[in-house]
Structures are given as C-alpha cells and as structure tokens.
Amino acid sequence: VSRKLQAPRGTLDVQPADGRRRLRIQRIAADGLGRAGYEPFDTPVFEDTELFARGVGASTDIVQKEMFTFEDKAGRSLTLRPEATAAICRAYVEHGMHKLPQPVKLWTWGPFFRHEAPQAGRFRQFTQVDAEALGSDDPSLDAELILLLAELIERAGAGPARLRLSSLGTPETRAAYLDELRDYLRGHQGELSEDVRDRLEANPLRAFDADHAGTQAVMAGAPRLLDRLDPADAEHFAEVRALLDAAGLAYDVDSTLVRGLDYYTRTVFEFESERLGAQAALGGGGRYDRLIEELGGPPTPGVGWAAGIERILLASGAEPEESEPRVFVAVVTHPARDHAFGLAQLLRGRGIRTEIEQAGRSMKGQLKHADRMGARATVIVGEGIEVKDMDTGEQRSVRDADEAAARVEELLG
Ligand code: AMP
C-alpha cells in the first residue's frame, strides 16, 4: 500500500471557514493601516541567506537553528523568510526609497517559515501581518504603530491583550548594562538557581524570568536597563509613553522584555493574549535604527511590528461569520442549462452570491441542496423561470432573466 500523503509537519491547510476568517482579518488590517498611510508592499518568500544572517543577527535562535535554507541550482544559498523586516529594509535600500518623502510606511501579509518544534499556536509555516515605518525616528511613529496593532487585535476579536513595553537604548548601552548585570549576578552566585548560574554568561537576562525564590530575591535588587538609558533614549521613551497615555492605551513597562532579534534599539513591545497558553504572543516589534545601515544603506531609522494570524485566530475563538445571502439556480432539464448558466452570470454580475447546479442532482435533490446551503432564493430554470422564496416557500413565475433578477433582489432586501 502506498503511504498516505499529508501536509508537512508544522504546516496547516486553511479550510474554508478559516479562510473566511483570515480574509476578514486581512481586510481589517488593510483598512486600519491604510487609514494611517501605510501602503501595501510585498517581498519574495525567499532571499539570500546572508540577508537574514546580517539583518536578524547571527547569534539569534532564528539564524542559528530555525531557518529553512537550501541551495539553488547555481549553488547560491537561499532561505525561506523567517520574518519580514530585514527584507523590507533590503528593498528600501535596493529601490533607493530614502529619496522618497519620509517616513516610508509599508505593510505586508504572507507566509513565514521557522523550523521550530510545532505545538499549539506554533507552526513551521505561519502567516504574519507586518507594518514598518522607515526613515524617521519620531516617537509618534512608535506610538502610532503600537496603537494600530492594538486596534487590529481588538477589531479581530482577539482581545484582551496585555501590552508589554520597554526601551533597549542603544547596543552600546545594552552591552554595558549586560556587563553590569553579570557582575551583579556573579556577586550573588550562591543565591541563584543552578539553571540561572549556568546561563549567567550567555544570557543573564533570563534570571529575570526565574521562578526560583532565591533568584527572585536577588533580581528584586538587580540593576535595570531602563535606568541606564542615555538621556536622548530616555526622552524618546518618555515621549512614546506620553502619546500612548494620551490615547488611553494601557501598558506595562517591563524592563525585562527581550525580543528575539538582534537589531532592536530603543522601543520594544509585545502584545500577549490573556486567552492563550504557552504561545501567548500575538504580535510585537520595535525600533531598529541601525539595521538599514547594517544592510549597506544610508543611516536610516525604522520601527515596525509583526503579528501572527494563526495566534490572532486562536485567541479570537469561533467568531460568527457574517454570511452573505446566497442564491441557488436550479436546472430543470439539460436544455435549460445554458439559459440557467447565463442567469447565474447575470446575478453574479449584480453582486449577488450565486451558485448553480453543477453535480447532476434531480430537481428534488437540487431543492434540498439549496435549502441546506441556506439559499435565500432559488431560481428554477426550465421552459420558464420561477423564483422561490426559501423562507415562505412561495414560488412565483417571472417573464425573463431581468425580472428574475429583480425578484431575487427584492427577496434579498
Ligand atoms: P516575532 O517576530 O518572533 O516576534 O513574531 C511576531 C509574531 O508572529 C509573534 O508574536 C507570533 O504571533 C507570530 N509567530 C512567530 N513565530 C511563530 C510560529 N512559529 N508559529 C506561529 N506564529 C508565530
């Protein structure tokens, strides 16, 4: 027996009910982002591997463990995109977008790929909506983007979500801070959990997340990055917060927030669902004022976020779909089929969702089918045309296709 073929591990098929919910979220995103001046943009699904090594950070989990990398026939190393920002920055440089009026605001939607261990809410191919504002370090962009993501989560029905917010300052501030934190932790080695002690050199920030009582006591007195920001970065963060306060958006300042990518500077944030378990991050992002330069472009600040559509759908539960009214065109005898086909085209042309008999059912079977699919009206085409009101059962003869369409429109209200 041949092996049953299945979708690859960590991937999913989007079936119609989910497909409709996705389209709805995509419309909400296009609408909200569009109103704030963000333009649709797309980049390829694969890029030179080097783009991600440089743009995501060679030391990150993504680059070290999670990339789907392959060689093309000419021996070039290519990688399925694990995130959107690096490619958008690449495109900004490649198309000389720094010559456009700044900031350049873009959004994108599509599949992303990470070789992670699959679990609820975590896939190897997943969908992100992503928004970026390039070419200005104005704190109102940080606030605007955060508010746009909050609005998207809310309108998608995926709330409530907790917003964690912090500032990472510059890479230099961060490096000096990490040295200070390591020194502090070394001074308290004996009180720390073994796990934290083992990771002290590689990842001292982990200590903030420990559930070990001794470690927690030590961390209560640990230095915080937010207290070490230089004056310009502290001022920038204060302005972002003031704008969010003025907009009435609640957030928790969380100086332990770390994001998975190397390139963040200043603002970082993440929205966490209060409804999801282990994989609770709905979306997040931050500012990356050095990234474009890192990729060979002119010094250009930027800020953006990405949100996971599968997670948003999980958090939004089974929202009822506003289903469009449907019409069914039944075909009495084969000779009437061409006429019925033309009539269905006419109804569709008028914007009515219309289906027609296409599976050789008997008239009885067709009416049953129309009923089952929830048709509001059925147009029965034989030698004449009749329009049936599926709610009352009333059936009316009409003279021609135009009159049939008018009656259908009347029934749909
Ligand atoms: P990140 O850039 O890692 O912060 O990802 C942004 C958002 O994408 C996350 O908050 C998740 O909602 C979503 N996401 C990231 N990785 C995955 C994954 N492997 N499966 C599903 N969603 C993901």
Residues whose N, C-alpha, C, O or C-beta is under 5 A from the ligand:
A	BS01	AMP	R114 E116 G121 R122 F123 F126 G260 A281 L282 G283 G284 A306 A307 G308 R311
